Amino acid sequence: MSLNKNKINDFVVRFANVNGTGSASANFLFAKAIFRMGIPITPKNIFPSNIQGLPTWYEVRVSEKGYLGRREGIDLMVAVNPQSMLADVASVRPGGYFLYDNSKKLHSQYIREDINYIGIPLMLMCNEAYTDARQRQLFKNIIYVGALAALLDIEFSALEGLLADQFKGKEKLIPSNVKALQLGIDYIHKNFKYPLEFHLERRDLLGDSIMIDGNSACGLGAVYAGATVAAWYPITPSTSVVEAFSNYSEELRVDKITGKKNVAIVQAEDELAAIGMVIGANWNGARSFTATSGPGVSLMNEFLGLAYFAEVPAVLIDVQRTGPSTGMPTRTQQSDILEAAYASHGDTKHILLFPSTPKECFEMTADAFDLAEQLQTPVIMMTDLDLGMNDHVSKPLVWDDKREYKRGKVLNAEDLDKVEKFGRYLDVDNDGITYRTYPGTHPSKGSFFTRGTSRDEFATYTEDGGAYQRNMDRLIKKWNTAKGMVPAPQVYNDKNKFENGILFFGTSTYSAEEAMDLLKEQNIFVDAIRIKGFPFNKTVEDFINSHDKIFVIEQNRDAQMKSLIMIELQIDPHKLISVLNYDGMPITAENILKQISKNLSLTQKQKVKN
């Protein structure tokens, strides 16, 4: 695919760096400056799972149309890592640009006739301008940001404002950074034609949007949801969820009298212990949660089954990564769907929520606590590394101070006095949801809080098959009740207009929505639905049944969402067509377009042949 020149606010820049060299802050400075110019951007941090020394990339898509999914093809490569340079050169689109450090002559193996080269002696410039070795390394990154400012028309005032924000309280560091930026700008002005054919122009396309990562939004959502206990074991890419919860608690959960935080944050010895602490805290009436990724969910399986069968609320935030096993912990994937839906042994089904944006991470985390307590069961938030660890343009996070927590069917001491005989697992309201009590509520009543083994309606241990079956049937009734409580899917057309539809969820949303526009350009029209929760409600079932084909877009090898739909809704497998991506990178609209077009083309050929 060749470069589209003369494009305003429509290109992709990729930075190829070495992990641990301080490039992250410089690259973020570049992205945030464009954001402050009112232009939609999508940054992706592609980093290795070691501490330092291996190649790392930072990719920024600029989109006038507001497309927030990753796009294929690099228009401008900033290559400062010799380890990856051969692959970096190859990734530039024909007609694109390759910016590199020409302090040493570029080897002939990196030369392509169909791209443009911008050589800047970054190392020599740093050696001349700075004496400290660390400064030379750090400011090399700032110099190339200055060069990009000239090449792409980034407003210098936006960069200055960001430096002022970054070094607030350390203003003495600002002049040296401004000097580095100016070195890059001056070199471009003296040696190259600028700006490039594709460049930036200020817009007002973002309104009051913010930039935030999904993990931070989840952590803040837990604070506003009233969580008081977080138990966890560090694992990439979920660690920053609890870190964010802790940081926000420093400001929002401090006792005004004692100065102490009104939360307990416990780093457990492993994931199994973490979920056990969460269940215990919720059983005692606290709102508690944990965060992990696929390997952690595997370890938590037995306790998740206990919480399901004993009917104890719990919230788990699963930031999915590339699997199986330990996989690629710093790459993204939607690979835990089946594991999470049926976690544990025996007949278990868990509530799943699928946020697509940081704003939904914030909102659905709060909703997860309400659902967990209303349904007395684990609720699992299904995010992923792309959503969790990358910054995203998002609508502001809004909280209604009048909102009240939904604690579900909890009896107090007065309620218990009115009950002749408390049955912890009695279905009084015929919705499958029973009544519970908090420990210590009454001196003599409500003593049977939970039991994880076989029991009857009064929590009395029994191995009677009839009692066991009644309980399992009631849990299915509760599951059906949950269908009307989880977030409803988003349907993109008021009425189904076309033969075929697409179904997607989570971070596939960004590219799926763009793919719909690309399909229209080829006169391929589809209806669309976005799944937000599991169990699936009737809207999902009706959407699927009303179309000839449903293209299920997901980021895993084994079509896990497709399998879940087939299992739960008894859908004909031939109706569901998988559109898959599992290379650890976010799926692109071009990829979706290619797979759908190929399938429809083959189908049409088959019709003609018949």
Salt bridges, closest charged atoms under 4 A:
GLU59 OE1 - ARG14 NH2 2.67
GLU59 OE2 - ARG70 NE 2.95
GLU64 OE2 - ARG203 NE 2.78
ASP75 OD2 - ARG71 NH2 3.00
ASP75 OD1 - ARG93 NH1 3.09
ASP114 OD1 - ARG112 NE 2.89
GLU155 OE1 - ARG202 NH2 2.79
ASP165 OD2 - ARG36 NH2 2.49
GLU197 OE2 - LYS5 NZ 3.34
GLU201 OE1 - ARG203 NH1 3.23
GLU250 OE2 - LYS261 NZ 3.41
GLU311 OE2 - ARG455 NH2 3.35
GLU311 OE2 - ARG474 NH2 2.40
GLU311 OE1 - LYS478 NZ 2.77
GLU360 OE2 - ARG530 NH2 2.79
GLU360 OE2 - LYS532 NZ 3.83
GLU363 OE2 - LYS359 NZ 2.39
ASP367 OD1 - ARG403 NH2 3.02
ASP370 OD1 - ARG287 NH2 2.74
ASP370 OD2 - ARG403 NH2 3.04
GLU373 OE1 - ARG287 NE 2.92
GLU373 OE1 - ARG407 NE 2.39
GLU373 OE2 - ARG436 NH2 3.64
ASP386 OD1 - LYS44 NZ 2.77
GLU414 OE2 - LYS418 NZ 3.89
ASP417 OD1 - HIS442 NE2 2.73
ASP427 OD2 - LYS477 NZ 3.39
ASP429 OD2 - LYS409 NZ 2.63
ASP431 OD2 - LYS409 NZ 2.99
GLU457 OE2 - ARG470 NE 2.77
GLU514 OE1 - ARG61 NH1 2.86
ASP527 OD2 - HIS547 NE2 2.70
ASP542 OD2 - LYS538 NZ 2.87
ASP558 OD1 - ARG557 NE 2.69
GLU568 OE1 - LYS349 NZ 3.16
ASP572 OD1 - HIS574 ND1 3.13
